[in-house]
Amino acid sequence: MERTYESMAEIEKRYDGNWVLIDKGRPWDGREAPPGEGGYVIFYAPHRDEFDRHLLALKPGQYPYLAVRYVGELTEDGLIPGAEAEVEAAR
């Protein structure tokens, strides 16, 4: 399967409302991937639990330069939509 590089703007437009796993294709300095820089989308899912199942199924080292990103609007409280129940349960 051929992978296509997508800019961060393309990823944000195409995967709105989803958790996205991005192969950056190269290392970077610092804790977070450079802002505005794209990559190759490995998979995406609208719900974190579904996303995590896919993430855990990856083989160690399969993609060494990954970034996880939620693409979408946050709630008024600055939370990812659907996370309110998790915050309440943690209290």
C-alpha distance (Angstrom), angle and dihedral (degrees) to the residues before:
residue distance angle dihedral
M1 . . .
E2 3.80 . .
R3 3.77 115.5 .
T4 3.78 122.7 -145.8
Y5 3.78 124.5 -147.7
E6 3.82 112.1 -125.0
S7 3.78 127.5 -167.9
M8 3.80 117.5 -124.4
A9 3.81 88.8 -107.9
E10 3.83 90.0 55.6
I11 3.81 91.3 47.2
E12 3.81 92.0 49.3
K13 3.80 91.5 50.3
R14 3.81 97.0 43.7
Y15 3.82 100.1 41.0
D16 3.82 101.7 37.1
G17 3.81 111.9 160.8
N18 3.82 94.0 18.9
W19 3.77 140.6 107.1
V20 3.80 106.3 -120.4
L21 3.81 131.1 -161.1
I22 3.80 109.8 -152.3
D23 3.80 126.4 -167.2
K24 3.78 103.3 -145.5
G25 3.80 90.6 -164.8
R26 3.80 93.2 -141.8
P27 3.80 140.4 43.7
W28 3.80 122.6 -95.1
D29 3.78 135.3 -164.7
G30 3.76 119.2 -107.9
R31 3.75 134.6 27.0
E32 3.80 99.2 -72.2
A33 3.78 131.4 48.5
P34 3.79 114.2 -101.6
P35 3.82 110.3 -84.0
G36 3.77 115.7 -108.2
E37 3.77 93.4 17.9
G38 3.79 116.1 121.0
G39 3.77 134.1 -159.6
Y40 3.79 142.8 173.7
V41 3.81 116.0 -47.1
I42 3.80 109.1 -131.0
F43 3.81 96.8 -178.3
Y44 3.77 141.9 -32.8
A45 3.80 138.0 -157.5
P46 3.80 134.9 -178.6
H47 3.82 93.9 -134.6
R48 3.79 125.1 57.7
D49 3.81 94.8 -137.6
E50 3.81 91.4 55.4
F51 3.80 89.9 45.5
D52 3.82 91.4 50.5
R53 3.83 91.6 52.2
H54 3.80 90.0 55.8
L55 3.79 91.3 44.7
L56 3.80 93.1 51.9
A57 3.82 90.7 50.2
L58 3.81 92.3 63.2
K59 3.80 118.1 105.3
P60 3.82 114.5 -114.4
G61 3.79 109.6 -94.6
Q62 3.80 93.2 10.2
Y63 3.81 90.3 124.1
P64 3.81 110.0 15.2
Y65 3.83 98.6 -174.4
L66 3.78 107.5 51.9
A67 3.78 133.7 158.7
V68 3.81 125.7 -167.7
R69 3.78 116.7 -150.7
Y70 3.78 136.3 173.7
V71 3.81 106.8 -144.0
G72 3.78 113.2 -157.4
E73 3.76 147.9 56.1
L74 3.79 121.0 -48.3
T75 3.80 123.9 -135.4
E76 3.81 121.6 -102.2
D77 3.82 87.5 -92.7
G78 3.80 91.1 55.9
L79 3.80 93.2 -106.4
I80 3.76 130.0 133.1
P81 3.83 108.9 -104.0
G82 3.80 109.9 -92.9
A83 3.81 93.6 24.4
E84 3.80 94.0 98.3
A85 3.83 92.0 88.3
E86 3.82 91.2 50.8
V87 3.81 91.2 51.2
E88 3.81 91.3 49.6
A89 3.81 92.1 48.2
A90 3.82 90.5 52.0
R91 3.81 92.5 55.3
